[in-house]
Amino acid sequence: MVAGNTDLTEKAALMLLNGLPRIGPILCRRLLAHFGGRATRVFQASRSDLLAVQGLGKDRLEKILHWESFFDLEKELSELASRKLSFVSLADPEYPEKLKQIYDPPIGFYFSGQHSVLTRPCVSIVGTRLASPYGLKQACKISAALARIGFTIVSGLARGIDYEAHRGALELGGSTLAVLGNGIDIVYPPEHFELYQTLSQAGAIISEFPLGRRADKQSFPRRNRIIAGLSEAVIVIESAYRGGSMITANFALESGREVFALPGRIDQPQSHGCLKLIQEGANLFSSVEQFLEEIRHSEAVQKIAQFNQSELGASQLQSEEGSKANSSLSTLEKKVLACLAGKQCLKLSEIATRTGEPIAQINATLIQLELKHCLSKSCDGTYEARI
């Protein structure tokens, strides 16, 4: 039971600070900075000490001093326990490092699902709710391909592109995460209840909003900054000129993340946002293999290789000796190296043709082999085996 300010744990105080109305993430960070990074001290502080914090004001001051009137912390904790949800604070080890790097990271978020989803490199796939059949197909296809390689696919559980992005990842048993613009206990839109349930068990769902909070005009931009913040890159499939996905793309650019946009028809409103992004310097998304080529030197690709390598088991770890190294490789990796036997130098398309495998999968395999020092890529785009 939470009886008063002196009984607050640090995590409960962070949840309380996060849940009080009209105290957003930026003011939360100011309060924490002023009181030595301890949320409990915020609620133990005097009126005069609190007023020293820039931007607090009388209204917000009263909400902190009399928080019991504005947030039922005991009920919130009870609901979390009964629903088997958790609150992940900025101080917790499972809080994603990428999200910490944005300008105004949430001081915590509500979580449901598998924590392993947060440990993989993430790619966000976003777009309009009013997507074309082409956009829906591409969202599902691209999501499936990237999930198969090992990325966690992040989207917003909305109608249209978001739904297909989640579905594409799940159909292959891949990793996907939904970021909500409302409380984590609310399914919106309601027709996505089955997807919500699946994500709660096989994927993950997060929200920075307290339980019972309904979505409004302010909540979706806040959600979109988290979608961008979690990700190595954002892929916009389709978006109107002023669509919500444009907000996500702008957050990504401000946070130094790569933005890709799928080109579309110039006479189709759903493509106008993507065309604008490309015109302003975003990467044109033409294929999964081109996407992987663009980010091949990023930390994310190295992490993907490490994850896939660890899944082979300790007995299959890479060895410097040629014979041992070969035994640590997957069937497809061995197949690719067989194509390069006898000092042959082949391009990506040639290797894909000889193996009979999709180009996207071959490209991902080549990246992993390169990281394992099993092959090298020449400046002319050809690959040569090193073992």
N, C-alpha and C positions, 0 to 999 in steps of 0.2 A: 504493500500500500504506500502511495505517495502522500505524505502528510503535510509537507511544507518544503520551503526552499532548501532547508538544511538536509533534507532526506533525498534530494535529487542525486542520482548517479550522473556521471558525465554524459553517457549515451542518452539517458532520459532527458537531460537538459538540452542536448543537441536536437533531439526530436521535438521538444517543446519549442525551442527557438525557431526551428524549421516550420513548425505548424501554426505559429501565431499569425493572425491576419495582418497584412500590410507590412510585414517585415521580410523583405526579399533577401536573396542570397548576397547581394552587395552589402546591405546593412548588417547582415549576419556576420560577414567577414570583418567589418569594421568593429563590431562589438567584440568579437573574439580577439582581434588584434589589440584592442584597448585593454582587455582584461586577461592578457597573458595567454591567450589561446584556450582558456578554460570556460566552457559554457556555464558551469555551475556558478562561477563568480559573477556572471551577468545577472543572475537571479538573486544573488546575495548582496548586490551593490546598492548603494544609497541613491536617492533621487539626484543629488548633486553630481555624483560620479557618473551616472548614466547620461545626464544632460551634457557632459563633456564630450560625448560621442557625436561626431558630425552627422547631421541629417536625421537625428532621432526624432526630435519634436515632441510636443505634448501628447498627441494622440498615441503615438507608438510607445512613449514612455509609460503611459497608463496601462497599456497592454502587457508590458513586461512586469510592472509593479504588481498588477492584479491579474496575473495570467490565469488563475483558476476560473475567472469569469469568462475567459475567451477560448480556453482549450482544455478539454477533459483528458488529461494525461493518463489517469488511471484507466479510463475506458479504452483509450487508444492502445495501451500496453496489453490489456485483457483481450482486445480484438486481435491484435497481432498474434498472441499465443494461441487463441482458438482457431485462427485461420492458417496457422503455421507459416506466417510471414515473418520477415525480419527487417530491421532498419539498419542500413549500412552507413556508417558515418565517415566523414573525411579522414578520421584518425584510424579507421579499421584497415587491416592489411588487404582485404578483398576489394577495397575501393580502387577502381581502375586508374592507373597512372595517367593515361591519356586524358581522362576527364579532369584530373587535377590541374592540367596545364592550361585550361581555358581561362578567360578573364574572370568569369563569375561562376565557378563550379558550385553545384549545390552542396550544402554542408552535410547532406545525407540524402539517402533515397530509400524508399520501400522496395523490398525485393521478394520475388517469388520464383522458384524454379531451381535450376542447376547452376551452382556457382562456377563450374568449369566453363560455362558459356562466356563469363567475363574475362577469363584468362587468355582466350585466343585473340589474335588480331582481328579487328572488326572492320567491315566495309558497310556503309549505309547505302541502301537502295530506296529512293524516295520518288514521289511523283503525285500527280493529280488523282483525285477521287473519280473524276470523270474521264478516265483513260480510254483510249481507242483500243480496239482488239489487238492491233500491232503492239501497242505499249504494254498491255497486259501479258502478251506472249513473251515479249523480250524481258520483262521484269522477272517472270518465272524462270525463264531459260538462263539468264545471267546469274540470278541468285543460286540456282541449282549448280551451275558450273563452279562458282566461287566457293560455295559451301562444300562441294565435293573436294576441292583442293585443300580446304581446312579453315577458311575464314568464318567468323561469326557474322551472319547477316543481320543488320540492325535496321528496323523500320518502325512505323508508328501505329500499327494495327488498324489503320483507317481503311475505308473502302478503296477499291481500285488498285493502284500500284502497290501500296503497302501490303495488302492482303496477298497478292501474287508473289511478292518478295518473300514473305514468311512461308507461303505454301511451297515455293520452289525449293527452299532449303530443307523443309521438313520431309518432303517426298523422297529425298535421298538420304534421310537420316542425318542431315547436317545440323549445324548449330545456328540458332537464330534467337534474336532478342527483340522484344517490343518495348518501346518507351511510350508511356501514356501521358495524355494531357489532362488527366483527372485522377482521382484516387485509385489506388491499385485494386480496390474492392469493387469497382464499377466497371462493367463490361460495356464499352462503347466503340462502335455501334453494337446494339444488342444482338444482331444477327451473326456476329463473330464470336458468339459464346463458345462454340465448339473449338475454334482456333485458340481462343483464350485458355481453355482448359488444357489443350495440347501443349501450349507454350509453358503453362504452369508446371507441367510434368516433364516434358522432354526438352524444353528450351528455357527461356527466362523472360520475366516481365519486371520492369522497374518504373517507378514514378516518384518524383520528389514531393508530390502533394499528399497531404494527410488523408486518412480514410474518410470516405464520404464526400470528398471535394468534387463538385461538378465542374466540367470544363467551361471555360469562358474565353473571350477574345484574347486575354493576356496569357492564358495557360498554354496555348499551342505554340507561340513563339518560345516560351520557356522550355517546353518539351523539345522543340526543334534544336535548340542550342545543345541539349544533351545528346541528341542523335548525332549531331556533327562532332561534338566533343569526344564521344566514345570511339570515333572512327579514324582509321588511317586515311581513308578516302571516302568521298560521297559521290554516288552515281545518281544523277537526275535522269529518270527515264522519260517522263513527259511533265510539262508544267506550263500553266498559263503565264502570261507576262508578269502578273502580280501574284502568282500562286504561293502557297505556304512553303513549297519546296525551294523557292527562291530565297526565302528566309534561312532555311537550312544551309543552302549553298553559301550564302553570305557569311553565316556564322563559321562555316568551315574555312573559308578564305581568311577570315579575321584570325582564326586559330592556327593558320599555317598548314592546313590540310589540303590535299589534292582534291580538286573538283573535276568530275567528268560529266559530260552531258551527251545524251543520245540525240543525234540529229534527226529531224523529222520534216514533214512537208511544210512549206512556207504558207500554205493556205489553211493550215490546221491550227486552231487556237491552242490546242494542247502542246504544240511544239514551239510556240513563240518564246516561252521562257528559256527553253534549252538553246534555241538559236541565239538569244540575247547573251546567255552565258558564254557560248562559244565565241561570239563576236567580241566579248570583253576579255577573252583570254583563257577561258576554261578549256580543259582537255576535251577534244572530241572523242567520244567513245565509239569505236568502230568494231571492236571484238574483245573477247575475254583475253586472248593472247596479246593483243596490243596493250590492254590495261596492265597485264602482268609485266610486260616489257617496260612500261613507263615506271612501274614501282619496283622493279627487280632489285635495285640496290637499297631499298628501304629496310629499316629494321623489321618491319612486318613480315617481309618475305623470309628473312632469316629465322624469325620465330616460327613461321609455318613449317619450315624445314625441320626445326628442332622438335616441334610437336609431332610431326609425322614420323620422325626418326625415333622418338621416345616410345611411340605406339608399337614399334616393331619389337620392343622388349630389350632387356639388357643383353641378351645373348646375341643380338643382331647389331650391336653398336659398331660404328666404323672403326676399322683398323688401318694402320699405315701400310701394312703388307698387302700386296695385291690380291692374294688368294683369300685372305680374311676379309678384306674390304668387299670383295665380290659376294661373299656369303651374307653380308649385312644389307644387301640391296633387295628392294622389292622386285617382284616378277617383271613389272613394267620397266623399272630402271635397268635391269639386266637386258631386257629386250632392246632398249634404246642403245645401250653400250654395244650390243651385238651388231647393230647397224653401223657402228663406227669402228668396227674391228678392221685391222689391216691399215691403220692410219688414214682411214677415209675421213674426208671433211664434208659434212653435209649441212644443208640449211634446215630450218625448222619444218618447212613444208615437205621436204624430202623425207625427213625422219618420220613425220606423221603418215605419209603415204606408205612407207615401207612397213611400219608397225601396224597400220590399219586402225590407229587410235585417233580420237578427236584432237585437233590442234591445241585446244586449250589445255587438255590434260598432258599432252606432250610438252608444252611450254612450261607447265608447272613442274614436270618431272626433270626437265633440263635445268631449271633453276636449282632444284634440290641437288642434282648431281654436281652442279657447279660449286655449290656451297660445300659439298663433301669432297671437293677437289678431285673428282673422278673425270671431269672433262673441262675444257676451256672454250671460250667463245672468241673467235677472231674478229678483227675490225670489219671484215667483209660479211659478217653475219653467219659464218659457218661454225660448226662445232667439231671438236676433235677430242678423242678419248685420251686420258692421261694415265690409265692403268692397263 
